[in-house]
């Protein structure tokens, strides 16, 4: 059996669909040797690395109500660095994540963030897991950056939207899940508002990074679900997002079965 490396990309609410692909791994009884994650991929990847099944994650997200969402939306009224402080979602993760350190995870995980001032990738793989996740999800305009020592950290997607390259040398079968989605506006002449302008520009830059990276070095299995017009903050669309990737999940199952369970050759003896 080939050792599996799993890279989960960033994409806000679109990243909920990572769970659909993790359910396939669980169904087939396959366990990654190592995981990497950026932004929402860091969150989902950490829960999975900590030992939570995909089904348990799905149940947890389906149980989140209006009160829990309100607590996570901690408006950053007194500062102009971002819309939300990010403390609310950090507390939710801390309350629900089974472990709080990299060392306590059942599967090794690497989490990617970006050093804002030095414009470089930071890879966390030891120490405080919650802090690493919080840094990795610091999407510009949405969540306040994180101060880590003498560094100011923002969303890992600014440098590595789908961080498969940080684990490729530690596995035989590298799987990358890209949840960047795509936009198909009804009117392409429509002027974007300020919010869309910032976030969509960030996504355009991510697409460019991935395109160049894939030309140089591709993973063994690359999945990009057909997520159309799903915004980074469309968390209320959880069920819709999961349903929209059903065919992608089926295709993934076929690909992973072919890679991990090659059919034995049949021999026939004729008399």
C-alpha positions in Angstrom: 0.0 0.0 0.0 1.4 3.4 -1.0 1.8 6.0 1.8 -0.6 8.9 1.3 0.0 12.6 1.7 -3.0 14.8 1.8 -2.9 18.6 1.0 -6.1 20.6 1.8 -6.4 24.0 0.1 -7.9 27.3 1.3 -11.1 28.8 0.0 -13.3 29.9 3.0 -16.7 28.2 3.1 -15.9 26.3 0.0 -13.5 24.3 2.1 -16.4 22.5 3.8 -16.3 20.1 0.9 -13.0 18.8 2.0 -15.1 16.6 4.3 -16.7 14.9 1.3 -13.3 13.7 0.2 -12.2 12.7 3.7 -15.4 10.6 3.9 -14.1 8.6 0.8 -10.8 7.9 2.6 -12.7 6.8 5.7 -15.0 4.6 3.5 -12.0 2.9 1.9 -10.1 2.5 5.2 -7.2 4.7 4.0 -5.3 6.8 6.4 -2.9 9.5 5.3 0.7 9.3 6.5 0.9 13.1 6.6 -1.4 16.1 6.0 -0.8 19.7 5.1 -3.3 22.6 5.1 -3.8 26.2 4.3 -6.6 28.4 5.8 -9.9 26.3 5.9 -7.8 23.4 4.9 -5.7 23.9 8.0 -8.9 23.7 10.1 -10.4 20.6 8.5 -7.0 19.0 8.3 -6.3 19.6 12.0 -9.6 18.0 13.1 -8.8 15.0 10.8 -5.2 14.7 12.0 -6.5 14.9 15.6 -8.5 11.7 15.0 -12.0 13.1 14.2 -13.7 11.2 11.4 -15.2 13.0 8.4 -18.7 11.9 9.5 -18.1 13.4 13.0 -17.0 16.7 11.4 -20.0 16.8 9.2 -22.3 16.2 12.2 -20.5 18.9 14.2 -21.0 21.5 11.4 -24.6 20.6 10.8 -25.3 21.1 14.5 -23.9 24.7 14.5 -26.8 27.1 15.1 -27.4 30.9 15.0 -26.0 31.5 18.5 -22.7 29.7 17.7 -22.3 31.6 14.4 -23.0 34.9 16.2 -20.3 34.2 18.8 -17.8 33.6 16.0 -18.6 36.8 14.2 -16.7 39.1 16.6 -16.8 42.4 14.8 -13.5 44.4 15.0 -15.1 47.8 15.5 -12.2 49.6 17.2 -9.5 48.6 14.7 -9.2 49.0 10.9 -7.1 45.9 10.3 -10.0 43.5 9.5 -13.8 43.0 9.8 -13.4 40.4 12.6 -11.0 39.9 15.5 -10.9 36.1 14.8 -11.0 35.3 18.6 -14.5 33.9 18.2 -13.6 31.3 15.6 -10.4 30.6 17.5 -12.4 29.8 20.7 -14.8 27.5 18.7 -11.8 25.6 17.3 -10.2 25.3 20.8 -13.5 24.1 22.3 -14.1 21.4 19.7 -10.7 20.3 18.5 -9.7 17.1 20.4 -6.0 18.2 20.8 -4.2 21.5 21.1 -0.7 20.7 20.0 0.9 19.2 16.9 2.6 16.5 18.9 -0.8 15.2 20.2 -2.2 14.6 16.7 -2.6 11.1 15.4 -1.4 12.1 12.0 1.5 14.6 11.5 0.2 17.8 10.0 1.9 20.9 8.5 0.1 24.2 8.5 1.0 27.1 6.2 0.8 30.8 7.0 2.4 33.9 5.5 4.9 36.3 7.0 3.3 39.6 6.0 6.3 41.9 6.2 8.9 39.5 4.9 6.5 38.1 2.3 7.4 34.5 2.8 5.9 31.1 3.7 5.8 30.0 7.3 5.2 26.2 7.9 4.1 25.2 11.4 4.6 21.5 12.4 5.2 21.6 16.1 4.0 23.4 19.2 0.6 25.2 19.6 -1.8 23.9 17.0 -4.5 26.5 17.7 -2.2 29.4 17.1 -1.0 27.9 13.8 -4.5 27.5 12.6 -5.5 31.0 13.6 -2.5 32.4 11.7 -3.3 30.3 8.6 -6.9 31.5 8.4 -6.1 35.3 8.7 -7.7 36.1 5.3 -7.0 39.8 4.4 -10.0 42.1 5.2 -11.8 39.3 7.1 -9.7 38.3 10.1 -7.1 40.3 11.9 -3.5 39.2 11.4 -1.7 37.3 14.1 1.4 38.4 15.9 3.8 35.5 16.4 7.0 36.4 18.1 8.4 39.2 15.8 6.3 38.2 12.9 2.9 39.4 11.6 1.2 36.4 10.0 -1.7 36.3 7.5 -3.6 33.7 5.5 -1.3 31.0 4.1 -3.1 31.2 0.7 -1.1 34.4 0.0 1.9 32.2 -0.7 0.7 28.6 -1.0 -3.1 28.0 -1.6 -2.8 24.2 -1.8 0.4 23.2 0.0 1.1 19.8 -1.5 4.7 20.6 -2.1 5.6 20.8 1.6 4.7 17.1 2.0 5.6 15.5 -1.4 8.9 14.2 -0.2 7.2 12.4 2.7 4.7 10.3 0.8 4.4 8.0 -2.2 1.0 9.2 -3.3 0.3 12.9 -3.0 -3.3 14.1 -3.1 -4.2 17.8 -3.4 -7.7 19.2 -3.0 -8.1 22.6 -4.5 -11.3 24.4 -3.4 -10.7 27.7 -5.0 -13.9 27.3 -7.1 -14.8 29.8 -9.9 -17.0 32.8 -10.5 -19.6 33.0 -13.3 -21.5 36.3 -12.9 -24.6 36.9 -14.9 -23.3 40.3 -16.0 -19.5 40.3 -16.6 -19.7 44.1 -17.0 -20.9 44.5 -13.5 -18.5 46.6 -11.3 -17.5 44.6 -8.2 -18.1 46.2 -4.8 -15.2 46.9 -2.5 -15.6 43.6 -0.7 -15.6 41.5 -3.9 -12.8 43.5 -5.3 -10.4 42.6 -2.5 -11.4 39.0 -2.0 -11.7 38.1 -5.7 -8.3 39.8 -6.5 -6.8 37.6 -3.7 -8.4 34.5 -5.4 -7.1 35.5 -8.8 -3.6 35.7 -7.4 -4.0 32.3 -5.8 -5.1 30.8 -9.1 -2.0 32.2 -10.7 0.2 30.7 -8.0 -1.4 27.3 -8.5 -1.2 27.4 -12.2 2.6 28.1 -12.1 3.2 25.5 -9.4 1.3 22.8 -11.3 3.4 23.4 -14.4 6.6 22.8 -12.4 5.5 20.0 -10.1 2.1 18.3 -10.0 0.8 16.0 -7.2 -0.2 12.5 -8.1 -3.9 13.2 -7.7 -5.3 16.8 -8.1 -9.0 17.4 -7.4 -10.6 20.7 -8.1 -14.4 20.6 -7.3 -16.7 22.5 -9.6 -17.7 25.1 -7.0 -19.5 27.9 -8.9 -20.3 31.2 -7.3 -19.7 30.1 -3.7 -18.3 32.9 -1.6 -15.6 32.6 1.0 -18.2 33.6 3.7 -21.1 31.4 2.5 -20.9 29.2 5.5 -24.7 28.9 5.7 -24.5 26.9 2.4 -22.9 23.9 4.0 -25.4 21.3 2.7 -25.5 22.9 -0.7 -21.7 22.9 -0.9 -21.5 19.2 0.2 -24.2 18.2 -2.4 -22.5 20.1 -5.2 -19.3 18.0 -5.0 -21.0 14.6 -5.1 -19.7 13.8 -8.6 -16.2 15.1 -7.8 -16.2 12.8 -4.7 -17.2 9.9 -6.9 -14.4 10.7 -9.4 -12.0 11.0 -6.5 -13.0 7.5 -5.2 -12.3 6.0 -8.6 -8.9 7.7 -8.8 -7.9 6.7 -5.3 -9.0 3.1 -5.8 -7.1 2.8 -9.0 -4.0 4.2 -7.3 -4.2 2.2 -4.0 -6.0 -1.0 -5.0 -4.7 -2.0 -8.5 -6.7 -4.9 -9.8 -4.8 -8.2 -9.9 -4.2 -9.7 -13.3 -6.3 -12.7 -14.0 -4.7 -15.8 -15.5 -6.7 -18.3 -17.5 -5.6 -21.8 -18.2 -7.0 -23.5 -21.3 -6.9 -27.2 -21.9 
